[in-house]
């Protein structure tokens, strides 16, 4: 007797999203494999530092991705393990050129990075793309759009794209992005492209992590410069006028000339290097070779003068102080005496019953009683 429901069309089963096929047995424990998988995940063995070190040094992309996830974790035991792994990989890092890329809204950063990254991969180089977005700490998430916007580059076997690690405990953006750079360099990537996703503080953050910093702009410099902070231009080692193609090319060349006139009067971002403007077209992949030649010339010039190494030493020193500030902030706000007292102090200050200075002083007195993370 056929017990199938009346609505089941045996002659045309494809009308339905699922089809029952032979071989499915009943009576087995439901979701046993899933339960087993969950159990194994919870009881996953400790990370073997030696195996991970060897895997990353031999370019194992899976282990590299897992190691970055380990770094991004806010769990303290993961933090300790990650530091041990980094200690092993540190001697193998520092050999890549680190390039920061920022740009005004609509300048085509993602399109440019895909075109430039593809050009570098075609030269035989290995390229890692990282994104920095301090604003993601609001939601605690990462910017995941980069892989979807850079479809061609993400499929390139010589490229590795990683969204921004969210800010949080034990170092935030300062530590996580810098340590991700260390891992990528140890994995053999020759070029590290660090993209700023947020606005404002992200430019300064990235400038402190990279060797060469590029600013992407659009045509119409007169109007553009009105809304651009002078400080951002002073961070750049090169200004690129993107979308210099078709009918827009003539205007792009004019914009390039205007930027060069302005840059002539600004203090260079790097000692001994004159920042200049250039044009490019990310869509048509034009100007990529000229940009790479400029970066190579920059690297050669600054290494010869000692500026390259001095900058990296200064960045490491700044990293130490940034980490100290992050750790102190984390320690303070998670202190067992401060956490319950802080809302009370806020309310008293807002109500006008106490000055800000006296409230902060009392909070720090509570903090100094028994310092515990």
N, C-alpha and C positions, 0 to 999 in steps of 0.2 A: 504493500500500500504506500502510495506516494504521500508523504507527510509535508511536502513543501507548501508554503503558503500560496493562496490563490493568485496573489499579485506577481509571483515569480514566473518570468518568461524564460523557460529553459532553452527555447530556440534562439533567443537573443539576449543572453545574459549581460552583454556589454552595456545595456541600458543603465546598469547600476554601477556605483562606484567601487563595489567589492563583489567578488565572486567566490563562492565556497568551492573548494577543490578537494579531491580525494587525498587521504593521507593524514588528515587532522584527527588525532585521537583524543578521546575524552577520559576523564578520571585522573589525569596528572595534576600535581599541585599547581595552582594558578600562579603565573608570573614567577616561577621558580628561578629562571635565569636572571630576571630583573632583580629579584631579591638577592641573588648571589652576587650580582654585579654591584649592588649598593653596599653589600657587606664588604666586598673586596675593596671598594673605594674608600670606605671608612677605615679599613684596616690595611691600607696600602703600606708596603714596607718603607722604611726610611730611605731617603735619597742617598744613593751611593755616589759620593762626591767624585771619586776617581773615575767612575764610568761616565758621569756627566761631563767632567772635564775633558776626557778623551773624545766624547761624542761631539762636544761643541768645537773643540780644536780641529776635528776632522770635517767640520761643516755640516753636522747632522741638524737639519732645520727643525725637526720635531723636538729634539732636546733643547735647542735654542729657544723655541717658543715656550716650552715648559719652564725653562730657567727664568725667562722674562716674567712669566706668570708667578713664579715663586717670588721674584723681586717685588712684584706689584702687591703681593699679599700683605695685609696688615696684621696677620697673626705673628706674635712675637717669636714662636718657635720656627716659623718659616723665615723670619728675618735673620735669625742666627745661622740657619742652614745656608741661606743666600750669601751671607757674608763669608762663610767658609769657602763656598764655590768661587766667589769673586776673588778671594785671596789667591786661589790657585790659578785663576785666569789672568790676573793683573799683569804678570810679566809678559803676556802675549798680546797685550792691547797697546793702543797708542800709535799704531802704524797707518791709520787711515786719515784722510783729509775730511774734516768735519765742516759741513756747509749749512748755514742757517738761511732759511727763506721765509720772508714775510711779504706782505703786500696789502694794498688798499682793497676794500671790498670790490669784487668784480674784476680784479686784475688777472684772474685765471691762474692762481697758484697751482691747483691740482693738475690742470692741463699742462702747465709748464713742467711740473715735477715729473709727470708721466713721459713727456717728450724728452726732457733732459736725462732722466733716468734710463730710458730706452736707448738713447744715444750712447751713454756711458757703458751700458751692458753690451752694446754692439762692438764697443772697443775692447771687450774682454774683461771689463772690470765688474766687480760684485758690488751692488748698491743696496744699502739699507735705508728705508724711509721711515722716520719716526715723526710723530705729531705731538706738539705740546699745547695743552689747553688748560691753563689754571682755572678757568671758569667752570670746568667740568666738576670741580669739587662741590658745586652747589647741589648737584644731583648725585654726586659720588660715582658717576659713570665715565665711560670713555667715548671718544668720538670714533664711531665705527664706519663713517661714510667714506673714508679714504680708499678702502679696497674696492668699493663699488664705483667710485669716481675714476679710479686708475685701473680699469679692467685689463688693459694690455700689459701694463707693467707688472701687475699682480700675478700674471700668468708666466712671466719671464723667469726661467730657472735661476738666473743670476741676480734676481731682485728679491727683497724681503721687505714687506710693508707691515708696520705695527702701529695700531692706534695708540693714542695717548694714554699712559697710565694715569688714573685719577689721583688727585691729591688726597692726602689722608695722614694716618699715623706714621711715625717713624721716618720722617723725611719728606714726604710729599713729592711734588714735581722735581724739586732740586735733586733728591737722591735717586728717585726711580728712573728718570730720564738719563741722568749721567751714568748710572750703572747699566742701563740698557745699552748705551753707547759702548761701554766697556765690553759687554758680552758680544755685541755684533762685531767689534774689532777683533776680538779673540777668535770668532768664528770665521775670520778671513775676509770680511767685507772691506773693500778698499776705499769706498766713499760712503759717508754717512750724511744723509739729507735730513735736516731737522726743520719741520714746517711749523710755523706758529698758526694755530687755529683760532685762539682767542685774540683779544685786542688789549692794548694798554701794557700791562706788566709782562705779557708773554714775549714781547720783543726784547726787553732787557734780560729776561731769563735765558732766552736762546742765545743772545749775544755772548753771555757768560759761559756758554757751553761749546761754542764753535770757533773755528779758525777764521773762516771767511763768511761774511754776512751779506746777503743780497736783498734788495728791496725792489719788488715788482710794482710798477705803476702803469697807468693808462695814459693815452694821449689827452691833450688839453691841460698842459702843466699849469697854466695861469689859474684856472679854476681849481685844479687839483691841489695846488700848494696852499691855497687859502685854508683848506681843512686839514692839512697835514702838519703834524707837529715837527718843529725844527729838530727836536731831539732824536726822532726816528731816523731822519736823514743823516744825522751825525754818527749813527751806529753803523751805517752801511759802508761796505767796501766796494760795492758796485750797485748802480741803479739801472734796472732793465725796464725799458718801455715795451711792454708786451702788445700783442695784436697788431704788429707792424706789417700788415698785409693788405692787398687789394687797394681800395680807395683810401684806406686809413694810413697807408705807408708814408705818404707825403707829410701828413700831420704828425706822425710818429717821429720822423726825422727832425721836424721843427721842435717837438717836445724834448727830444734828446738834446738838442742844442741849448734849449732853455735851462735844462737841468745842469748841463755842464757849466753854464755860466754861474749858476747858483753854487754848485759844488766847489767852484774855484775859490769862493770866499769862506767856505766852511772849514772848520778844523778837521783834518783827516781822521777817520776812525782808527786807522792803524799807522803807527809811526813809520815814516819812510815810504808810504804808499799813497798815491793820489787817487781818490775815488773818482770814477768817471761813469758817465751814462752810456748805455748802448741800447740797440733795438733788437727785438727778436719776435718771432711768430711761433708760438707753441703749437698751434693747429697745423701749420705747414712744416714744423720742425726746422725752421730757419734760424740761424744765428747760434745754434747749440755749440758748434765747434769754436766759434769766437769766444763764447762764454767760458768754455773749458780751457781754452788757451789762456784767458785772463786769470783764471783760478790757478793754473799751473805756474804762470809767471809770478803771481802773488806768493805762492808757496816757495818758489825758488828764491825770490827777493828777500822775503822775511826770514827764511831759514839761514840765508847767508849773513844777514845783519844780526841774527840772534833774537829778533822780535818774536818770531814764531814760538820758540821755546819759552821765552819770557812770558808770553801771554798764557801759555798752558800752565806754567807754574803759578801765575797770578790767579788763574781760574780755579786751580786746585785749592789755593789758600782761601778764596772766596767761598768755595764749596764747604770747607771746614766750618767757617763762621755761619754760613747759611744753615748747616746741619745743627750747630749749637743752638741757634735761635729756634729752629723747629723743635728740637728735643726739649728745650726749656719751656716752650709754649705748650707742648703736649703734656709735659710733667706738671705744669702749673694748673691747667684746666682740668686735669684728671686727678688732682690731689684730693685725698679723702676729706680734708678739712675745707678746701676751697670750693668744691662742687656744691655742697649745700648752702654755703655762705654767699656765694655769688648772686643768686636771685634776690636775696634779701638786700644786699648792697645796691643792686640795680634799682630796686623799688624805692629805696630810701633816697637815692640820688635823683631819680625821676620826680619824686614827690617834693623835692626841694628841702628835705630834712637833713641832708648831709652833702658835703662837698665831694667832688670827684676825687680830689687828692687824698682826703681822709679815708674814703672808701677803699681806694687802691692800697693805701698804707696798711689798713686792717687786713685786707686779703693777703698781702705779702707776709704779714706777721703770722697769719694762720698757715701759710705755705711753709714758713721757716720752722714751724714747730716740729714737724716730722715728715721730711721729704720722701715721698714714695710715688712711683709711677703708677 
